[in-house]
Amino acid sequence: MKRIFTIAMAILVTLLPGLSQAGSNQATDPIHSTDKVARFALDVQTELARQGAHVAIVGRVGRDRETLPEGIDYTHVAYWVYSRMVRADGSTYKGYRVYNLYQQGGDGRTSRLIEDSPEDFFAGAYELDAGIIVPDKRLQKKLLDVIASPAYAQLHNPSYSVLANPRTQRFQNCTEHTLDVLMASLYDTSSKAVIKANITAHFEPQPVEIGGMKRLLAPAAAPALTTVDHGSSVATATFGSIARFMHEHDLDAGIYRHKPDGPHPFRI
């Protein structure tokens, strides 16, 4: 029986490679050269600055897209905030600061809020393809107020699940934290209960198709794959579901993807 269970675990890991490691970690073994990543990060910043974006929601591809479930385009999402930056020599310049929730720990069941640079953000990219959501000007101001306030950290739940249910408070991933901050900004509240009530009422998460046996065995293969916070079906917050929500409610000034050859449309 133990041998059968071990074989089942091995099969499951091969069936869920894009989920067992979420691609929402700080970079450890970059795929692309430092120069290539730096050029791409600068291109994205230049385009955002050209649009006058003081804050944007940016997604990156941290895994081979062939391994990702249908409907998931980007594996890590964060806020980029236009800020005054300080160089090592004490001089200052303007650029974007990235506000991340990163998966942590050997089993991936915890997370931390970490600020880093656009270069750091894309250092962990499998593919240089960024999803971009530029909020409208009114929402940008409200987002900046929340990100600069204690509410930003208070909305963090360190209990991490790759497929966290955004309608509950039990677990959280990077995209759900992004959504919670968005809802806090829209409804002028830091109450988690109020935020979750509004997510339940107005936000449609992305369904993720996982067969019954895979769902049953997944947490044994990788604890961060738990789905105990879901009912009979599994659905989670994604870059695409946030983009659809913002587009449907006229909250964005632009939604697109940025590749090394420039901006491209993002299919909502």
Summary of the structure (lengths in Angstrom):
residues: 268
radius of gyration: 18.3
end to end distance: 46.5
largest distance: 64.0
contacts: 865
relative contact order: 0.17
helix: 40%
strand: 25%
